[in-house]
């Protein structure tokens, strides 16, 4: 497994994808999850994701896994959630 997948920056990118796929804005997402916006913003900026917040996310978002959040392993995600996360990725321009 690549050390790169475990970096706080990569976890932050996955968190942004989850937020965009589930609720779009930070405000709507934080309200749905029950977390303060400044705290969530820190995670999206690369601060380490705590286990307790990871568990909260898995409990609140059907199909989300700790393996994907922390390790980037998508094999345990339901297909619909995988597709939603893929759709939330920024579009690359050629």
N, C-alpha and C positions, 0 to 999 in steps of 0.2 A: 504494500500500500504506500502510496506517495505521501511523504511528509507534507507536501503542499496542500493536499486535501484537508488536512487537519488544521491548517493555519486559521487564525481568527478572521483574516480577510475573506477566506473561502466560506467559512461559516456565516459571516456577515452577508455575503452575496446570496447564500441559500436563504437566509432570513428575509432578505429583501424580496426574493422570489415568492416565498410563502405569503408575505404580506400583500404583495401585488395580486397574487392568484386568489387570495381569500377575500380581501376587502378593498384593495386599491390604496387608499390613503392611510397614513400612519394613524390619523385620528380615528377613522372608522375601525381599523384593525385593533388598536389599543382598547377601544371601547368594547369590542367583541370579546377580546381575550381577557380583559380586566387587568391591564398593566398601564402604568403611567407613561405618557408619551416621551418625556425626557429619558426615562430608563430604556425604553425600546430603542430610541434613537441612538443611544450609546452602543447597543448591540449591533445595530446596522452600520455603525461607524467602525466596528472592529474590536470593541471591548469584548472580553471573553464571555461567552454564553454560559450562564450557570446551569447546573443540572436541574435545579428546581424550575427554572423558566423553560428549559427543554421539555421537562415532564408536563408542565402546564400546557405548552403548545400541543403536545401529543394528545393530551386529554381533551383539548378544545377543538382540534382540527381532525375530523375523521380521516383515518388512513395515514396520517403523518407518522413517521418513525424517527426514533432517536438515531438510528443508523444513518438515515439520510441527513438529519440536521448536523450531527457531529462528524460523520465520516464521508458523507456524499454518496452513500450506497443506496441506489434507487431500486434495487431488486425487490424490496419489501413493500414498495408503494403501490397502491391500486392504480390501474391504468388511467382512470379518469383524473386522479390527482397528478400523476406524472404528466399527462397532457396539459393540465391547467398550469403546472409549474413551467413546462416548456413554453407555453404560450406567453407566460409572464416575462420571459427572457427578453432583453432588449434586442431589437432587430438590427442585424449587422448590415452595414452598407458596403457595397463593393467598390 
